[in-house]
Amino acid sequence: VACFARHFGRSPDQLGPEEIRQYQVYLVEQKKASWSAFNQAVCALRFLYGTTLRRNWPVTMIPFGKKPKTLPAVLGPEEVQRLLACVYPLKQRVILTVLYAAGLRLDEALHLEVSDIDAARMLLRVARGKGAKERLVPLSPRLLECLRDYWRKRKAKAFFLPVKALSRFFRGKFLDGLKKLHAQGRPKLEDKLAHLADREGFERWLTPFHQMEWVVFCEAAPHGCDGPDAVLKYLARYVAGAAISDKRLISHDGRRVTFRVRERGKKGKGNRRGVCSLEGEEFVRRYLMHVLPRGFQRVRYFGLFSHRQRAAPFGTTVTTGCVSSGVSVLARRWERP
C-alpha cells in the first residue's frame, strides 16, 4: 500500500479504480514484478478498499494475476546416469542416488540405516517419515547394488549424509527445541536474562545462531546409557577436567610413571579400577594428545558449559530438553584469538 501511495504521490483514499489499473500495468510492464509480488499487491489493495475504506465500488475490479504453469524439466535415464557419474566422492554420489531412486526427503535419508534395507523383498523401510509415519518404498536392483558397494567400502551403519548437512540439521533441531522450551516457560528467565522472556526478543537473540556454521560431533551413546541425563553425564568427561588429575598419579621413579586407570568390562559394562605403568616418554606423548592445537579453545570455556553458567539452571535445562536419548550430540564452537 505504501508503494502504491508513493507511486502516485497521494493518499490511497484519494485514488480509485483507474489508478489501481495503472499501478497494475506499471508492476507488470515496467517494474517486471513477479506474479507472487503482483498478487500480494492485489491482496493488499483489496483489503484496503474493501475492508478498511469500505468503498462503494466492487473490489473485484482489482483482478489477480495468473501465474503461468510450466512443465518441469525431467531428465532421461541416460542424463541421470551421466549426472551421478560426475559426482565425487562416493558418499555424495550415494546420497544423490538414494534421494533420486527412492524419492526420500532429507530427514528420511538422514536416519536411513542398514537394517532398513530389505533385499529379500526389494523394499526400503523409511522409519521416520513425514508426520512420524513409517512406510515402505520400492528398492531397485541398481540402488541395492550401489548401497552394497558403499557398505563394503565404508562399513557404514547409518548417516549417509556428510557432516556439514548433519550439522545444519542439528542446528535447526536444537534451536527449534529452544523455542519450544521458551514457549513452555522453561527455563524461567530472570535478572540479566529478563529481556529474553519476550518471544520476539528471544527469537532475535537466536538469529545469529541460525547464521553461523556449527561444528557437530556425533556418536552412538555408550552401552548402558539411556536418557538425556546419562548422555550429559557421559559428555561431561569431555567438556570438563584435564587429561589426568593429580590424584590419579601414584609414583614416578625417574623412568616410569605409575597411575590409576579405569578399566571397562565386556561390551563397555563395568567400571573396574586398575594401575598402569608407562615409560616417561610414552606418558608425555599420550598426555600431549589431549593438548589442543594453537588457536583452539576447550568446550567448557564457552556457552552452556562455561564456569559462569554453573550457577544458572538455564544451560542444564535447555541441554537436557534438546539432547536425544539415542544419540549423544555435542555442538561446539571454537574461536581464534
ABEGO torsion letter per residue (X at the ends): XAAAAAAAGBBAAABBAAAAAAAAAAAAAAAGBBAAAAAAAAAAAAAAAAAAAGBABBAAABBBBBBBBBBBBBBBAAAAAAAAAABOBAAAAAAAAAAAAAGBBAAAAAABBAAABBAAAGBBBBABBBGGBBBBBBBBAAAAAAAAAAAAAAGBABGABBAAAAAAAAAAAAAAAAAAAAAAGOBBBBEAAAAAABAAAAAAAAAAAAABBBBBBBBBBBBGBBEAAAAAAAAAAAABEBABBAAABABBAGABBBBBBBBBBBGGBEBBBBBBBBBAAAAAAAAAAABBBBGBBBAAABEAABAAAAABAAAAAAAAAABBAABBBBBBBBBBX
